[in-house]
Amino acid sequence: MRSKDRSKIADYLKCYIILETDLIKLPLEEFFNQCIEAGAKMFQLRNKHKTAKENFQIGEKIRTILDGQDVLFIINDRVDIALCLDADGVHLGEKDLPADIVKRKYNNLIIGYSCNNLKDINYANQSNVDYIGIGPAFPTKTKEDHRTVLSKEDYIKLLNNTKLPAVAIGGITANNLDKFKNIPISGFAISSNICSSENPFEAVKNILRFFNE
Protein backbone atom coordinates (compact mmCIF):
# COMPACT_ATOMS: atom_id res chain seq x y z
CA MET A 1 0.00 0.00 0.00
CA ARG A 2 2.92 2.38 0.50
CA SER A 3 3.45 2.48 -3.24
CA LYS A 4 0.31 4.59 -3.83
CA ASP A 5 1.44 7.77 -5.55
CA ARG A 6 0.48 11.25 -4.40
CA SER A 7 -2.10 11.73 -7.14
CA LYS A 8 -4.07 8.81 -5.70
CA ILE A 9 -3.69 9.65 -2.01
CA ALA A 10 -6.41 12.29 -2.30
CA ASP A 11 -8.87 9.47 -3.03
CA TYR A 12 -8.13 8.04 0.42
CA LEU A 13 -8.46 11.29 2.33
CA LYS A 14 -12.19 11.94 2.02
CA CYS A 15 -12.94 10.41 5.41
CA TYR A 16 -9.70 10.08 7.36
CA ILE A 17 -10.34 8.59 10.79
CA ILE A 18 -8.05 9.67 13.64
CA LEU A 19 -8.17 6.81 16.11
CA GLU A 20 -8.54 7.44 19.83
CA THR A 21 -9.29 3.83 20.64
CA ASP A 22 -10.57 4.47 24.17
CA LEU A 23 -13.53 6.28 22.61
CA ILE A 24 -14.60 3.31 20.48
CA LYS A 25 -17.81 1.70 21.74
CA LEU A 26 -17.75 -1.41 19.54
CA PRO A 27 -15.33 -4.35 19.32
CA LEU A 28 -12.33 -3.09 17.36
CA GLU A 29 -12.85 -5.34 14.34
CA GLU A 30 -16.55 -4.43 14.06
CA PHE A 31 -15.69 -0.74 14.24
CA PHE A 32 -13.21 -1.01 11.38
CA ASN A 33 -15.49 -3.20 9.29
CA GLN A 34 -18.33 -0.69 9.58
CA CYS A 35 -16.07 2.25 8.72
CA ILE A 36 -14.55 0.50 5.70
CA GLU A 37 -17.92 -0.73 4.45
CA ALA A 38 -19.20 2.86 4.61
CA GLY A 39 -16.26 4.10 2.55
CA ALA A 40 -13.50 5.21 4.95
CA LYS A 41 -10.10 4.44 3.42
CA MET A 42 -7.55 6.03 5.74
CA PHE A 43 -6.91 5.52 9.47
CA GLN A 44 -4.40 7.18 11.78
CA LEU A 45 -3.51 5.70 15.16
CA ARG A 46 -3.08 8.65 17.50
CA ASN A 47 -3.95 7.74 21.13
CA LYS A 48 -2.15 10.75 22.59
CA HIS A 49 -2.31 9.46 26.17
CA LYS A 50 -0.98 5.94 25.64
CA THR A 51 2.61 4.73 25.84
CA ALA A 52 4.62 3.70 22.81
CA LYS A 53 4.32 0.06 23.87
CA GLU A 54 0.53 0.33 24.24
CA ASN A 55 0.17 1.94 20.83
CA PHE A 56 2.41 -0.67 19.26
CA GLN A 57 0.27 -3.46 20.70
CA ILE A 58 -2.95 -1.79 19.56
CA GLY A 59 -1.35 -1.14 16.18
CA GLU A 60 -0.56 -4.84 15.78
CA LYS A 61 -4.25 -5.67 16.22
CA ILE A 62 -5.26 -2.97 13.74
CA ARG A 63 -2.65 -4.10 11.22
CA THR A 64 -4.15 -7.60 11.33
CA ILE A 65 -7.70 -6.29 10.88
CA LEU A 66 -6.69 -4.11 7.93
CA ASP A 67 -4.59 -6.76 6.19
CA GLY A 68 -5.72 -7.14 2.59
CA GLN A 69 -8.02 -4.09 2.70
CA ASP A 70 -7.67 -1.20 0.26
CA VAL A 71 -7.00 1.31 3.02
CA LEU A 72 -4.04 3.26 4.40
CA PHE A 73 -2.77 2.92 7.97
CA ILE A 74 -0.88 5.92 9.36
CA ILE A 75 0.83 6.39 12.73
CA ASN A 76 0.76 9.76 14.47
CA ASP A 77 4.11 11.34 15.42
CA ARG A 78 6.15 8.16 15.91
CA VAL A 79 8.32 7.12 12.99
CA ASP A 80 9.71 4.21 15.01
CA ILE A 81 6.26 2.75 15.67
CA ALA A 82 5.29 3.19 12.01
CA LEU A 83 8.38 1.27 10.92
CA CYS A 84 7.96 -1.49 13.50
CA LEU A 85 4.32 -1.98 12.48
CA ASP A 86 5.10 -1.81 8.77
CA ALA A 87 2.46 0.92 8.58
CA ASP A 88 1.85 2.84 5.36
CA GLY A 89 3.02 6.13 6.76
CA VAL A 90 3.45 8.60 9.58
CA HIS A 91 1.85 11.97 10.31
CA LEU A 92 4.17 14.65 11.69
CA GLY A 93 3.88 18.14 13.14
CA GLU A 94 6.16 21.02 14.02
CA LYS A 95 7.29 19.38 17.30
CA ASP A 96 8.10 15.99 15.76
CA LEU A 97 11.06 14.75 13.77
CA PRO A 98 11.62 17.03 10.74
CA ALA A 99 9.36 15.89 7.91
CA ASP A 100 11.96 16.62 5.24
CA ILE A 101 14.53 14.37 6.97
CA VAL A 102 12.03 11.54 7.49
CA LYS A 103 10.88 11.77 3.86
CA ARG A 104 14.46 11.63 2.63
CA LYS A 105 15.43 8.65 4.80
CA TYR A 106 12.18 6.70 4.46
CA ASN A 107 10.90 7.65 1.04
CA ASN A 108 8.68 4.55 0.94
CA LEU A 109 6.59 5.94 3.82
CA ILE A 110 3.62 8.20 3.17
CA ILE A 111 4.33 11.41 5.10
CA GLY A 112 1.61 13.76 6.31
CA TYR A 113 2.27 17.14 7.92
CA SER A 114 0.12 19.37 10.13
CA CYS A 115 -0.31 22.96 8.97
CA ASN A 116 -1.82 26.03 10.61
CA ASN A 117 -0.20 28.93 8.74
CA LEU A 118 1.77 29.88 5.64
CA LYS A 119 5.10 29.00 7.27
CA ASP A 120 3.86 25.45 7.78
CA ILE A 121 2.53 25.28 4.22
CA ASN A 122 5.84 26.45 2.77
CA TYR A 123 7.73 23.88 4.84
CA ALA A 124 5.40 21.10 3.72
CA ASN A 125 5.82 22.13 0.08
CA GLN A 126 9.61 22.15 0.38
CA SER A 127 9.69 18.85 2.30
CA ASN A 128 7.90 16.95 -0.46
CA VAL A 129 5.39 15.43 1.97
CA ASP A 130 2.50 13.47 0.52
CA TYR A 131 -0.44 15.27 2.10
CA ILE A 132 -1.19 17.90 4.73
CA GLY A 133 -3.71 18.35 7.51
CA ILE A 134 -4.92 21.93 7.94
CA GLY A 135 -6.52 23.02 11.17
CA PRO A 136 -8.01 23.25 13.60
CA ALA A 137 -11.24 24.00 11.81
CA PHE A 138 -13.18 24.26 15.07
CA PRO A 139 -12.36 24.08 18.79
CA THR A 140 -11.84 20.46 19.85
CA LYS A 141 -11.37 18.64 23.16
CA THR A 142 -9.68 15.66 21.50
CA LYS A 143 -6.43 17.59 21.19
CA GLU A 144 -5.86 19.89 24.15
CA ASP A 145 -2.85 21.78 22.77
CA HIS A 146 -4.43 22.76 19.46
CA ARG A 147 -3.35 25.89 17.62
CA THR A 148 -5.36 28.92 16.41
CA VAL A 149 -8.76 27.98 14.98
CA LEU A 150 -8.91 28.80 11.26
CA SER A 151 -11.66 30.60 9.36
CA LYS A 152 -12.92 29.67 5.91
CA GLU A 153 -10.85 32.56 4.55
CA ASP A 154 -7.76 31.13 6.26
CA TYR A 155 -8.37 27.78 4.57
CA ILE A 156 -8.74 29.41 1.17
CA LYS A 157 -5.50 31.34 1.65
CA LEU A 158 -3.53 28.28 2.75
CA LEU A 159 -4.96 26.00 0.05
CA ASN A 160 -4.13 28.58 -2.60
CA ASN A 161 -0.47 28.27 -1.61
CA THR A 162 -0.08 24.52 -2.07
CA LYS A 163 -0.84 21.77 -4.53
CA LEU A 164 -0.63 19.07 -1.86
CA PRO A 165 -3.74 17.00 -1.06
CA ALA A 166 -5.21 18.49 2.11
CA VAL A 167 -7.62 17.44 4.84
CA ALA A 168 -9.33 19.72 7.29
CA ILE A 169 -9.05 18.64 10.92
CA GLY A 170 -10.34 19.72 14.31
CA GLY A 171 -13.85 19.45 15.71
CA ILE A 172 -15.38 18.39 12.42
CA THR A 173 -18.81 16.76 12.29
CA ALA A 174 -21.35 16.14 9.56
CA ASN A 175 -23.20 19.22 10.82
CA ASN A 176 -20.49 21.80 10.22
CA LEU A 177 -19.17 20.87 6.78
CA ASP A 178 -20.81 23.89 5.14
CA LYS A 179 -17.67 25.82 6.09
CA PHE A 180 -15.79 23.90 3.38
CA LYS A 181 -18.18 24.29 0.46
CA ASN A 182 -16.58 25.63 -2.71
CA ILE A 183 -13.00 25.28 -1.51
CA PRO A 184 -10.53 22.63 -2.79
CA ILE A 185 -10.34 20.44 0.32
CA SER A 186 -9.56 16.76 -0.32
CA GLY A 187 -11.27 15.43 2.78
CA PHE A 188 -11.84 15.54 6.51
CA ALA A 189 -9.83 14.08 9.37
CA ILE A 190 -12.23 13.15 12.15
CA SER A 191 -11.74 11.64 15.58
CA SER A 192 -14.41 11.69 18.29
CA ASN A 193 -17.40 12.19 15.97
CA ILE A 194 -16.75 8.76 14.46
CA CYS A 195 -14.76 6.93 17.15
CA SER A 196 -17.42 7.54 19.80
CA SER A 197 -20.36 6.75 17.52
CA GLU A 198 -22.48 3.71 18.23
CA ASN A 199 -23.09 3.53 14.47
CA PRO A 200 -19.78 4.35 12.76
CA PHE A 201 -21.17 3.16 9.41
CA GLU A 202 -23.71 6.01 9.41
CA ALA A 203 -21.20 8.47 10.85
CA VAL A 204 -18.82 7.83 7.94
CA LYS A 205 -21.65 7.94 5.39
CA ASN A 206 -22.77 11.31 6.76
CA ILE A 207 -19.29 12.74 6.17
CA LEU A 208 -18.94 11.30 2.68
CA ARG A 209 -22.27 12.84 1.59
CA PHE A 210 -20.40 16.14 1.40
CA PHE A 211 -18.68 14.89 -1.76
CA ASN A 212 -21.92 13.79 -3.40
CA GLU A 213 -23.90 17.00 -2.97
Sequence and secondary structure as in RCSB ss.txt:
>XXXX:A:sequence
MRSKDRSKIADYLKCYIILETDLIKLPLEEFFNQCIEAGAKMFQLRNKHKTAKENFQIGEKIRTILDGQDVLFII
NDRVDIALCLDADGVHLGEKDLPADIVKRKYNNLIIGYSCNNLKDINYANQSNVDYIGIGPAFPTKTKEDHRTVL
SKEDYIKLLNNTKLPAVAIGGITANNLDKFKNIPISGFAISSNICSSENPFEAVKNILRFFNE
>XXXX:A:secstr
 TT  HHHHHHH TEEEEE GGG  S HHHHHHHHHHHT  EEEE  TTS HHHHHHHHHHHHHHHTTSS EEEE
ES HHHHHHTT SEEEE TTSS HHHHHHH TTSEEEEEESSHHHHHHHHHHT SEEEE  SS  SSSTT     
 HHHHHHHHTT  S EEEESS  TTSGGGGTTS   EEEESHHHHT S HHHHHHHHHGGGG 
